[in-house]
Amino acid sequence: MNRNLNEYEDIQGLKKEYIDKISAVVNGCTSKVTLLALTKAEFNIIQDEFIHLVDIEVTCEHIFCNKHLIVTAVVSRKQI
C-alpha cells in the first residue's frame, strides 16, 4: 500500500490505463479524472492502494451480464 509515486508501473489486477490516470491526479497534472467500466475488484484495488492519496466518488453502478458490478468513478486529489 505504501507506494512511491514513481512506482505505479504495475499493480496486479489493475489496468495500466487506470494507473496512469490516477498517477496524473496524484502528481498534480490534473485535478480529477473519470474511470469508466471498473469492475468491483478493480474499484477495491484502487481504494486499497490510493485511498490515502485521492478521493473516489462513484457516479454509476450496474450489473453487466449478471456477473460483475461495473462502476464509473471520479477520482480527484484529496483536499488537505
C-alpha atoms as one frame of an Amber mdcrd trajectory, in Angstrom:
protein
   0.000   0.000   0.000   2.841   2.468   0.699   3.968   3.093  -2.844   6.307
   5.807  -4.042   4.545   7.931  -6.694   7.129   6.800  -9.246   6.409   3.118
  -8.597   2.907   2.857 -10.079   4.065   0.930 -13.123   2.315  -2.318 -12.224
  -0.365  -3.087  -9.688  -1.673  -6.603 -10.170  -5.318  -6.651 -11.208  -5.419
  -3.012 -12.326  -5.199  -1.818 -15.935  -2.273   0.455 -16.798  -4.791   2.984
 -18.155  -6.280   3.386 -14.672  -2.861   3.582 -13.026  -1.791   6.312 -15.474
  -4.949   8.361 -14.863  -4.712   8.080 -11.080  -0.995   8.921 -11.182  -1.821
  12.092 -13.147  -4.170  13.162 -10.339  -1.743  12.233  -7.560   1.134  14.043
  -9.290  -0.957  17.197  -9.812  -1.107  17.041 -13.621  -4.901  17.236 -13.435
  -7.386  17.783 -10.637  -9.686  14.855 -11.450 -10.302  12.026 -13.896 -13.186
   9.704 -14.673 -12.580   5.970 -14.677 -15.069   4.066 -16.804 -16.050   0.391
 -16.630 -14.239  -0.571 -13.458 -15.086  -3.982 -12.106 -15.811  -4.211  -8.403
 -12.422  -5.911  -7.955 -10.607  -3.049  -9.713 -12.519  -0.498  -7.648 -11.475
  -2.301  -4.457  -7.818  -2.325  -5.566  -7.962   1.432  -6.202  -9.455   2.004
  -2.764  -6.804  -0.156  -1.109  -3.861   1.350  -2.983  -4.808   5.012  -3.341
  -7.416   5.941  -0.733  -4.869   7.930   1.294  -3.965   9.986  -1.814  -7.235
  10.573  -3.660 -10.978  10.964  -3.126 -13.133   8.491  -5.049 -16.751   9.241
  -5.930 -18.848   6.509  -7.519 -21.110   8.042 -10.157 -22.718   4.909 -11.590
 -23.030   1.213 -10.724 -24.660  -1.596 -12.660 -24.546  -5.332 -13.240 -23.091
  -6.494 -16.555 -24.074  -9.942 -17.871 -25.422 -10.827 -14.406 -21.832 -11.143
 -13.186 -19.752  -8.140 -12.290 -20.618  -4.838 -10.780 -19.318  -2.220 -13.195
 -18.534   1.155 -11.694 -17.893   4.593 -13.099 -15.922   6.676 -10.640 -14.434
  10.145 -10.449 -11.012  10.322  -8.820  -9.829  13.691  -7.513  -6.934  14.988
  -5.459  -7.507  14.639  -1.757  -8.126  18.024  -0.169  -5.817  18.542   2.767
